Every structure is written in C-alpha cells, then in structure tokens.
Amino acid sequence: MSLNVARTPFLNAEAFYVDMERRGLSLLDILPGGVAAAIKNGEIDAGPVPLVDAFRLEGETKPVSGFCISTTEKAMSVLLYSQKPIEELAGANIALPDDAETSHKLLQVLLSLKYEVEPHGYVTMNDPHEAFLIADDPALRRRLGARGFPHRYDLGQEWFQWTGLPFVFSRWVARNDIGDADFLLLEDTLYVGLEEGVENLFHESDPRDKLLMLPKEVVEYIQGHRFFVGLSERKAIQLFQSHLKQLNLDG
C-alpha cells in the first residue's frame, strides 16, 4: 500500500513534492490547517504541519528528519496590514484568515511581548477591523500593499529583528505507526525533491501569473527560506514555544 502524503498547495512547499508521485507516493491536496486532523484520523501518513500543530502532535507523530518550512530574515508571505502603526493597535480589531493559526499566534506573541499592545479582539475578514493578517500565497498576491491599510508588517521580519532568529512555520511529521521502509522512502523523496525542486525554482523562466510574481521574485522568495532544521531553527522553535507558554497560548 502506498503512502498517503499531504500536499499543501503553496509556493513555499512546492519543491518537496517533485519526486513523490514518481516514487509511488499518493498526494492529497490539503490546506495546512487540515493536515494535523488528517494525520490523526488516519487519512494520511505524513505531511507538513503548522508548527503549533506539531507541538500538539508530539507523542503521536515523529519528525521526518529535520524537514521544515522556515524563513530567515523575512517571510514575504505572512503580512499584517494596518490602518495605523502596529504600536497603536491597542483596542483594535484584527481580522484573521481561516487557515493561519501559527501566523496568528506569532502575531499575538509579537504584539504582547515585543510591542506590549493588547488588541480588542480577533475577528473574521467580514467583520469591521482596523488591521488584518494574511498568509501564504494570498499574501504573495497582495505583497505590494492593501488599499486603505498603509502600514505593512512582515511577521517573519518582525520576529527576526526582535530575536535574531529564523522562524519555523511548519515541520514535516509522520504517524508513529509508519513502517521503517516507508519512512526511509519518504525521507529520501524529500531529500531528492528539495535538491531538484529548489533548483527548478531557481531556474524558472515563466512568471507566476496567479501570484503576480516574476521569476526573479520567485527566486528571492525561495532564497529567503530554509527547509531543514538547524541549530538556529531549533533555538527559534524552543523560544517560540516558551513564549506561547508564557502567554497561555499553548493550548
């Protein structure tokens, strides 16, 4: 039986999947926020889960080596747009997208601990709001600005300027009951996929019309990512988890 693997349909995860179908893995398109539930329900065997879900799945899953999606000095695709400066958002309503819990908690950490600001609340995009969070490919499409919201903040950049560390947005995990041979196959496809997939993106010659990105912008975006947990990423994960516990956001 082939492995069932979650494919998150965003540019920053694209390189992982280059070699998978050729190697016999079955890919299911799932938005990041649904990957953890699909793993718990047995619908899939592995996938990249948002970092806050990786914390919750500890004990039920195991990391697939150190594969991750992290940003170095800026994210480019996790943005806060605001009608006023971020330090003036006390008492404001901030709108959130449906599928960005890790980005939401990163925003809460930054507001509480870096800026010492307490917003009035977090609302849907359909509710009145003074600021809004946007993530992943939708953020890339709106990376140049949002009418009526002149202040733009890259949360990856905000974290880096504050901590000097990268930010890990997701980690690859697999169910504990996955067999050794299947686990090794998954590891190998991820290694090969990253090597070939990132190289392909660096040599892409066609614009990404849906993202309003030229090839050189795709390269800049991918160059701002790391896909494997090193010492700096481990420190960042530990620091973020400690901040969540400090603010009682780790539930």
Secondary structure by P-SEA (a helix, b strand, c coil): cbbbbbbccccccccccccccccbbbbbbbcccaaaaaaaacccccccccaaaaaaacccccccccbbbbbccccccbbbbccccccccccbbbbbccccaaaaaaaaaaacccccccccccccccccccccccccaaaaaaccccccccccccaaaaaaaaccbbbbcbbbbbcccccaaaaaaaaaaaaaaaaaaaaaaaacccccccccccaaaaaaaaaaccccccaaaaaaaaaaaaaaaaacccc
